[in-house]
Amino acid sequence: MGRSPGASIRRPVLPHLDERQRRLYLASEAEALGHGGITAVARVAEVSESTVARGCEELTSGAETLGRVRRPGGGRKSAAERDPGLVAALELLIEPREVGDPVSPLRWTTASLRDLSRELTDAGHPVSAPVVGGLLRAMGFSLQGMAKTRAGSQVPDRDAQFRHINTAAERFLAEGLPVVSVDAKQKEPIGDFARPGRTYRPKGEPIIAPDHDFIGPDTPVAIPYGIYDLGRDSGWVNLGTDRNTAAFAVESLRRWWKGQGCLDYPGVDRLLVTADSGGANSADSRLFKMGLADVADECGLSITVMHFPPGTSKWNKVEHRLFSRITHSLRGQPLTSYEVLLETISATRTSTGLTVHAVLDENAYPTGRVLTRAERKSADRRVERDEFHGEWNYTIAPQDPGQQLPEAPHDESGPPVPAAATFLLTHPALTGMPREQFEQLVLHLEPCQQVLTEAERQGAGRDNRGRNPGFGTLDHRHRVLTAVLRSRNTVTLTLAAELMGRTRNVLSYHAGRSKPMLAFAGPELARVLVFRRTHPPRTLEALKRVIENHDNEINSGNS
């Protein structure tokens, strides 16, 4: 006696099965009923007999488990299959700068899914934004932000300078001497201003701040200048209230030494300072060097300074050992007063043992100070430059009160410029004109030089502000050459000075004095001076390569 189909089929289970599972389940019940089972099961389950029959065929054929509802190829065709030209049209739109229509509006707008969908529809490929997103994912595209990883032009010996700094720091630390990393953090406005970051608060009770931050000229600001001690993992922050100047940077270092450094390192007479190459502690700042000389004399320290190459300040230890932690401490809360800022910075701690001390500096640091000639000479004589990149690495030793520095010799005439250097620097690749044309230019500008020399002489006799006696002289020919090279920037003045047997200051001074003469050279030279090299050669080998490449181009053009 057969089973009742209504009793065997569990109808409440059917809604929980997908289409294929339901078909196979009903087919198994129909086979169990035997003859007439397909009709009975279809009537009870309220499905068509063909559905149950198809399930019986699948069971009889022993089909493999698909892991999906439909067989491969089942269902609606994709948009790319229905429209064979859709993917190609999308590829043309997604990279319009390379292969797209130059007048496409997507060249100047963000390629969002809606923009792409609209452009494709207008081009005869109707498609929705979600479908465009699926096509892009299938093509290997994804939403990505900009990655700040491309480095700028690298200065020569950048990596060598890093190794030089690292070697010196390891040597100082091994001898128990202080090594500090210094830099200024960005200005912080003091007041009820919103700050980025989040902090834990009771739910629904955020810190309230004005919807707009109006920072005016009268808004007080704080300038944190940080000094990070590499050996002791401690930080000192001098919180300035005026301006970020060289005097402020020097005062921050002085305060650190008197307040903390001399206690942590009693009896030492040397200090290593690492800094970036710009800002208040710039490698080119004589004011910074003069201030360090005063600190060296006052504290009896021999201060060695090593600057990171331009564009590499983020590798300075103070950035990611001190400032990053301070920024983390200041997140999500307004700096309503200097006291709040001081206490928050002083409370900065890390699991590795970092401690931070902060002080307020309310001194005034005016800008626009111009050094006198004597001060510039004195600053240059106090600096003992390293043999390796002396512009980045130098030492300032303390001076005895009774010690008199020797006067710098006055190079009134200077040795003659080597003929080989003149021949090399007058190459057409550097001057932009044949050597014969350059000699004609020198003769053409000679009357202008005589007028300029007379004006300088009269100026010196009238108010003693004529030719600077601290700079050596150059003959007229080389003054014109220096002015042309500086205008075209085809070789650095440092390299040109080395070849000519002068100092860079000598060439810089005479180039500036002689540049007005070039205006009388005529329109042909004006067109030559329009060219200006972005990265001039800094070494003799690089200069020779530039000349060789120029000669090769000329020879290939003639052939």
JOTA-V294210 format. One record per residue. N is the residue number from 1. RES is the residue in one letter. SS is DSSP state (hx for helix, st for strand, lp for the rest). PHI is phi in degrees with one decimal (NA if undefined). NEAR is the number of other ideal C-beta (glycine too) atoms within 10 Angstrom. Layout:
n:res:ss:phi:near
N:RES:SS:PHI:NEAR
N:RES:SS:PHI:NEAR
//
This chain:
n:res:ss:phi:near
1:M:lp:NA:3
2:G:lp:-75.9:12
3:R:lp:-80.9:14
4:S:lp:-78.5:11
5:P:hx:-63.5:20
6:G:hx:-64.6:12
7:A:hx:-78.8:8
8:S:hx:-80.7:17
9:I:lp:-84.0:19
10:R:lp:-91.1:9
11:R:hx:-63.0:10
12:P:hx:-63.0:6
13:V:hx:-80.8:11
14:L:hx:-57.2:15
15:P:lp:-63.2:7
16:H:lp:-89.8:8
17:L:lp:-104.0:13
18:D:lp:-79.5:10
19:E:hx:-61.3:10
20:R:hx:-72.0:17
21:Q:hx:-62.0:14
22:R:hx:-66.3:19
23:R:hx:-65.6:20
24:L:hx:-70.0:18
25:Y:hx:-65.1:19
26:L:hx:-65.3:25
27:A:hx:-65.3:23
28:S:hx:-64.8:14
29:E:hx:-68.1:22
30:A:hx:-66.5:26
31:E:hx:-65.4:16
32:A:hx:-67.4:13
33:L:hx:-78.0:18
34:G:lp:83.9:10
35:H:lp:-60.6:8
36:G:lp:81.4:11
37:G:hx:-68.2:22
38:I:hx:-63.7:21
39:T:hx:-65.8:15
40:A:hx:-65.2:23
41:V:hx:-66.3:28
42:A:hx:-62.2:19
43:R:hx:-67.4:12
44:V:hx:-70.0:17
45:A:hx:-81.7:20
46:E:lp:59.3:8
47:V:lp:-128.5:16
48:S:lp:-77.5:10
49:E:hx:-65.4:14
50:S:hx:-63.9:10
51:T:hx:-64.9:17
52:V:hx:-67.2:24
53:A:hx:-63.9:17
54:R:hx:-63.6:15
55:G:hx:-66.1:25
56:C:hx:-63.9:19
57:E:hx:-63.5:10
58:E:hx:-65.4:16
59:L:hx:-68.8:15
60:T:hx:-65.6:10
61:S:hx:-75.0:8
62:G:lp:66.0:6
63:A:lp:-63.0:12
64:E:lp:-69.8:6
65:T:lp:-68.4:5
66:L:lp:-85.3:11
67:G:lp:74.8:5
68:R:lp:-151.8:10
69:V:lp:-77.0:13
70:R:lp:-106.9:11
71:R:lp:-67.4:11
72:P:lp:-55.3:7
73:G:lp:93.4:6
74:G:lp:-79.9:8
75:G:lp:86.2:9
76:R:lp:-71.6:7
77:K:lp:-72.0:9
78:S:lp:-70.7:13
79:A:hx:-61.9:18
80:A:hx:-67.0:18
81:E:hx:-75.3:9
82:R:hx:-70.1:10
83:D:lp:-124.6:17
84:P:lp:-59.3:8
85:G:lp:-89.6:12
86:L:hx:-67.8:22
87:V:hx:-63.9:15
88:A:hx:-63.3:11
89:A:hx:-65.3:17
90:L:hx:-67.4:22
91:E:hx:-62.7:13
92:L:hx:-66.7:18
93:L:hx:-82.6:21
94:I:hx:-72.5:18
95:E:lp:-126.0:11
96:P:hx:-68.9:19
97:R:hx:-73.5:9
98:E:hx:-106.6:7
99:V:hx:-128.4:10
100:G:lp:-90.8:16
101:D:lp:-67.7:13
102:P:lp:-65.6:7
103:V:lp:-101.5:8
104:S:lp:-66.0:15
105:P:hx:-63.7:11
106:L:hx:-70.4:20
107:R:hx:-65.2:13
108:W:lp:-112.4:8
109:T:lp:-126.1:11
110:T:lp:-71.6:7
111:A:lp:-80.2:16
112:S:lp:-82.3:14
113:L:hx:-62.7:17
114:R:hx:-67.6:11
115:D:hx:-63.9:16
116:L:hx:-63.6:21
117:S:hx:-62.0:20
118:R:hx:-65.2:16
119:E:hx:-65.2:23
120:L:hx:-66.0:25
121:T:hx:-63.5:12
122:D:hx:-64.8:9
123:A:lp:-86.3:16
124:G:lp:93.0:10
125:H:lp:-125.0:19
126:P:lp:-62.4:13
127:V:lp:-157.0:21
128:S:lp:-91.7:14
129:A:hx:-63.0:14
130:P:hx:-60.6:10
131:V:hx:-65.4:17
132:V:hx:-62.0:26
133:G:hx:-61.3:16
134:G:hx:-64.8:15
135:L:hx:-64.1:22
136:L:hx:-64.3:17
137:R:hx:-64.1:11
138:A:hx:-66.6:11
139:M:lp:-85.3:12
140:G:lp:93.1:6
141:F:lp:-94.9:13
142:S:lp:-154.7:6
143:L:lp:-70.8:9
144:Q:lp:-139.7:6
145:G:lp:-87.3:5
146:M:lp:-76.7:6
147:A:lp:-105.3:6
148:K:lp:-85.0:6
149:T:lp:-123.1:5
150:R:lp:-77.2:6
151:A:lp:-80.4:9
152:G:lp:-77.0:8
153:S:lp:-65.0:8
154:Q:lp:-91.0:13
155:V:lp:-75.1:16
156:P:lp:-60.6:13
157:D:lp:60.6:16
158:R:hx:-64.5:14
159:D:hx:-65.6:10
160:A:hx:-64.0:12
161:Q:hx:-68.0:21
162:F:hx:-60.7:14
163:R:hx:-65.9:10
164:H:hx:-63.8:17
165:I:hx:-64.7:22
166:N:hx:-63.4:12
167:T:hx:-63.6:10
168:A:hx:-64.9:17
169:A:hx:-63.5:19
170:E:hx:-63.9:11
171:R:hx:-66.7:12
172:F:hx:-63.9:19
173:L:hx:-65.3:14
174:A:hx:-64.2:8
175:E:lp:-89.7:9
176:G:lp:76.3:10
177:L:lp:-96.9:18
178:P:st:-73.9:23
179:V:st:-128.9:23
180:V:st:-124.1:25
181:S:st:-114.4:25
182:V:st:-125.5:24
183:D:st:-178.3:25
184:A:st:-102.9:23
185:K:lp:-86.5:20
186:Q:lp:-63.5:10
187:K:lp:-63.6:14
188:E:st:-116.4:19
189:P:st:-70.6:16
190:I:lp:-99.0:18
191:G:lp:153.5:16
192:D:lp:-85.5:13
193:F:lp:-117.2:17
194:A:lp:-70.5:14
195:R:lp:-126.4:17
196:P:lp:-69.5:8
197:G:lp:105.6:11
198:R:lp:-130.7:8
199:T:lp:-132.7:10
200:Y:lp:-75.1:6
201:R:lp:-138.4:10
202:P:lp:-56.6:6
203:K:lp:-57.4:6
204:G:lp:80.9:5
205:E:lp:-128.5:7
206:P:lp:-73.4:11
207:I:lp:-70.2:12
208:I:lp:-91.8:9
209:A:lp:-138.8:14
210:P:lp:-59.0:11
211:D:lp:-73.8:6
212:H:lp:-132.1:7
213:D:lp:-101.7:13
214:F:lp:-101.0:8
215:I:lp:-100.6:11
216:G:lp:-100.2:6
217:P:lp:-65.3:4
218:D:lp:-91.9:5
219:T:lp:-70.3:12
220:P:lp:-66.2:12
221:V:st:-127.6:16
222:A:st:-121.7:22
223:I:st:-116.5:22
224:P:st:-76.6:24
225:Y:st:-107.8:25
226:G:st:-99.1:26
227:I:st:-129.0:25
228:Y:st:-107.2:27
229:D:st:-89.0:23
230:L:lp:-67.5:18
231:G:lp:-72.8:15
232:R:lp:-108.2:17
233:D:lp:52.4:14
234:S:st:-132.9:20
235:G:st:-123.4:27
236:W:st:-131.1:25
237:V:st:-121.8:29
238:N:st:-96.5:26
239:L:st:-95.0:20
240:G:st:-80.9:26
241:T:lp:-119.4:16
242:D:lp:-114.3:16
243:R:lp:-138.7:15
244:N:lp:-92.0:21
245:T:lp:-120.3:24
246:A:hx:-62.9:22
247:A:hx:-62.8:21
248:F:hx:-66.6:22
249:A:hx:-62.2:28
250:V:hx:-66.4:23
251:E:hx:-64.1:19
252:S:hx:-62.8:26
253:L:hx:-67.6:27
254:R:hx:-63.3:18
255:R:hx:-64.4:17
256:W:hx:-62.5:27
257:W:hx:-66.0:23
258:K:hx:-73.2:13
259:G:hx:-90.9:13
260:Q:hx:-138.1:19
261:G:hx:-62.5:24
262:C:hx:-65.9:16
263:L:hx:-79.9:9
264:D:hx:-76.4:14
265:Y:lp:-129.9:19
266:P:lp:-69.3:7
267:G:lp:83.5:6
268:V:lp:-81.6:17
269:D:lp:-126.7:13
270:R:st:-135.5:15
271:L:st:-143.8:25
272:L:st:-109.7:22
273:V:st:-118.8:19
274:T:st:-107.8:24
275:A:st:-148.5:26
276:D:lp:-79.4:24
277:S:lp:-97.4:20
278:G:lp:-127.7:16
279:G:hx:77.2:16
280:A:hx:-65.4:25
281:N:hx:-100.6:27
282:S:lp:-63.9:18
283:A:lp:-68.6:21
284:D:lp:-96.9:10
285:S:lp:-82.3:20
286:R:hx:-71.1:17
287:L:hx:-62.3:19
288:F:hx:-64.7:23
289:K:hx:-67.8:23
290:M:hx:-62.3:20
291:G:hx:-63.9:24
292:L:hx:-64.2:28
293:A:hx:-62.8:21
294:D:hx:-64.9:14
295:V:hx:-65.0:20
296:A:hx:-61.0:20
297:D:hx:-68.0:16
298:E:hx:-71.7:12
299:C:hx:-102.2:17
300:G:lp:67.2:12
301:L:lp:-109.7:23
302:S:st:-95.2:16
303:I:st:-99.1:21
304:T:st:-100.2:21
305:V:st:-114.9:22
306:M:st:-129.0:22
307:H:st:-97.6:25
308:F:lp:-71.1:23
309:P:lp:-59.2:22
310:P:lp:-56.2:17
311:G:lp:82.1:15
312:T:lp:-126.6:18
313:S:hx:-65.1:17
314:K:hx:-69.0:9
315:W:hx:-86.5:14
316:N:lp:-68.2:22
317:K:hx:-57.9:18
318:V:hx:-62.6:26
319:E:hx:-68.2:17
320:H:hx:-104.8:12
321:R:hx:-105.5:19
322:L:hx:-120.0:29
323:F:hx:-65.1:21
324:S:hx:-63.9:11
325:R:hx:-72.6:17
326:I:hx:-65.7:20
327:T:hx:-60.0:15
328:H:hx:-65.3:11
329:S:hx:-71.7:15
330:L:lp:-90.4:20
331:R:lp:-69.3:12
332:G:lp:66.4:14
333:Q:lp:-144.2:15
334:P:lp:-72.6:18
335:L:lp:-96.1:20
336:T:lp:-78.1:12
337:S:lp:-158.8:13
338:Y:hx:-65.0:17
339:E:hx:-62.9:10
340:V:hx:-62.1:14
341:L:hx:-66.0:21
342:L:hx:-62.1:19
343:E:hx:-66.3:11
344:T:hx:-67.1:17
345:I:hx:-64.7:25
346:S:hx:-65.7:16
347:A:lp:-84.3:10
348:T:lp:-67.4:20
349:R:st:-141.3:12
350:T:lp:-134.0:14
351:S:lp:-69.1:5
352:T:lp:-85.8:7
353:G:lp:108.1:9
354:L:lp:-64.6:16
355:T:st:-124.9:14
356:V:st:-131.2:21
357:H:st:-120.7:17
358:A:st:-126.3:22
359:V:st:-131.1:16
360:L:st:-97.5:14
361:D:st:-118.0:18
362:E:lp:-99.9:9
363:N:lp:-69.5:11
364:A:lp:-92.3:11
365:Y:lp:-126.7:20
366:P:lp:-66.1:9
367:T:lp:-102.5:10
368:G:lp:84.3:5
369:R:lp:-72.7:11
370:V:lp:-114.6:7
371:L:lp:-75.7:13
372:T:lp:-76.4:8
373:R:hx:-62.5:10
374:A:hx:-66.3:9
375:E:hx:-67.1:14
376:R:hx:-64.4:15
377:K:hx:-62.9:16
378:S:hx:-63.8:17
379:A:hx:-65.0:20
380:D:hx:-66.9:14
381:R:hx:-74.1:14
382:R:hx:-77.0:21
383:V:st:-91.0:17
384:E:st:-101.8:13
385:R:st:-82.2:13
386:D:lp:-72.4:16
387:E:lp:-66.2:6
388:F:lp:-96.1:11
389:H:lp:49.8:19
390:G:lp:-62.9:11
391:E:lp:-73.9:13
392:W:lp:-104.9:22
393:N:st:-122.7:20
394:Y:st:-157.6:20
395:T:st:-130.3:19
396:I:st:-118.9:25
397:A:lp:-93.2:17
398:P:lp:-67.8:17
399:Q:lp:-114.4:15
400:D:lp:-65.9:7
401:P:lp:-57.5:5
402:G:lp:-89.4:5
403:Q:lp:-77.6:7
404:Q:lp:-109.7:7
405:L:lp:-75.5:10
406:P:lp:-65.5:6
407:E:lp:-69.7:8
408:A:lp:-71.3:11
409:P:lp:-66.2:8
410:H:lp:-92.4:10
411:D:lp:-91.1:15
412:E:lp:-75.7:9
413:S:lp:-112.9:10
414:G:lp:78.1:16
415:P:lp:-69.1:10
416:P:lp:-65.3:11
417:V:lp:-70.5:18
418:P:lp:-58.4:12
419:A:hx:-62.5:8
420:A:hx:-63.7:9
421:A:hx:-66.9:17
422:T:hx:-62.6:16
423:F:hx:-62.0:10
424:L:hx:-69.2:17
425:L:hx:-76.9:22
426:T:lp:-92.7:20
427:H:lp:-62.8:19
428:P:hx:-57.9:16
429:A:hx:-64.4:17
430:L:hx:-99.9:24
431:T:hx:-88.0:23
432:G:lp:81.7:18
433:M:lp:-148.8:17
434:P:lp:-61.3:12
435:R:hx:-61.8:13
436:E:hx:-63.6:8
437:Q:hx:-67.8:15
438:F:hx:-65.3:20
439:E:hx:-63.9:14
440:Q:hx:-64.8:13
441:L:hx:-63.1:23
442:V:hx:-59.9:18
443:L:hx:-66.1:11
444:H:hx:-66.7:15
445:L:lp:-93.7:22
446:E:hx:-62.9:13
447:P:hx:-60.0:11
448:C:hx:-63.0:18
449:Q:hx:-63.5:18
450:Q:hx:-65.1:11
451:V:hx:-64.4:11
452:L:hx:-65.0:17
453:T:hx:-63.9:14
454:E:hx:-65.6:10
455:A:hx:-64.1:11
456:E:hx:-65.3:15
457:R:hx:-64.5:12
458:Q:hx:-66.0:11
459:G:hx:-64.3:13
460:A:hx:-67.3:14
461:G:hx:-74.9:9
462:R:hx:-85.4:9
463:D:hx:-135.4:8
464:N:lp:59.0:8
465:R:lp:-119.8:9
466:G:lp:-83.5:15
467:R:lp:-60.4:15
468:N:lp:-70.6:14
469:P:lp:-67.1:13
470:G:lp:-78.4:17
471:F:lp:-107.8:20
472:G:lp:-73.1:21
473:T:lp:-94.5:16
474:L:lp:-131.0:23
475:D:lp:-71.2:15
476:H:hx:-58.6:18
477:R:hx:-59.6:19
478:H:hx:-78.3:23
479:R:hx:-66.9:22
480:V:hx:-63.9:29
481:L:hx:-60.4:28
482:T:hx:-64.3:27
483:A:hx:-64.1:22
484:V:hx:-66.9:26
485:L:hx:-63.3:22
486:R:hx:-71.2:21
487:S:hx:-66.2:19
488:R:hx:-84.5:18
489:N:lp:56.5:14
490:T:lp:-90.1:22
491:V:st:-157.0:24
492:T:lp:-71.0:20
493:L:hx:-64.2:21
494:T:hx:-63.8:15
495:L:hx:-69.4:19
496:A:hx:-61.8:25
497:A:hx:-65.4:17
498:E:hx:-63.3:16
499:L:hx:-71.5:17
500:M:hx:-82.6:23
501:G:lp:78.9:14
502:R:lp:-123.0:24
503:T:lp:-99.1:17
504:R:hx:-61.9:15
505:N:hx:-61.9:16
506:V:hx:-62.1:22
507:L:hx:-66.6:27
508:S:hx:-63.0:16
509:Y:hx:-64.1:19
510:H:hx:-72.9:24
511:A:hx:-64.1:21
512:G:hx:-66.1:12
513:R:hx:-71.5:20
514:S:hx:-92.4:23
515:K:hx:-59.3:17
516:P:hx:-59.2:11
517:M:hx:-64.5:21
518:L:hx:-64.8:19
519:A:hx:-68.6:10
520:F:hx:-95.6:12
521:A:lp:-86.6:18
522:G:lp:102.0:11
523:P:hx:-68.0:7
524:E:hx:-63.5:11
525:L:hx:-66.9:22
526:A:hx:-58.9:11
527:R:hx:-69.0:10
528:V:hx:-66.6:19
529:L:hx:-76.1:17
530:V:hx:-64.5:10
531:F:lp:-65.7:11
532:R:lp:-146.0:10
533:R:lp:-70.1:13
534:T:lp:-75.4:6
535:H:lp:-124.4:11
536:P:lp:-69.0:21
537:P:st:-63.6:19
538:R:lp:-109.5:15
539:T:lp:-125.3:14
540:L:hx:-64.7:13
541:E:hx:-63.8:8
542:A:hx:-65.4:15
543:L:hx:-63.5:23
544:K:hx:-65.4:13
545:R:hx:-66.2:12
546:V:hx:-62.0:17
547:I:hx:-65.7:15
548:E:hx:-64.2:11
549:N:hx:-64.0:11
550:H:hx:-63.9:14
551:D:hx:-65.9:13
552:N:hx:-64.7:10
553:E:hx:-64.4:11
554:I:hx:-64.3:12
555:N:hx:-65.8:9
556:S:hx:-66.2:8
557:G:hx:-69.5:7
558:N:hx:-70.9:6
559:S:lp:-75.2:5
//
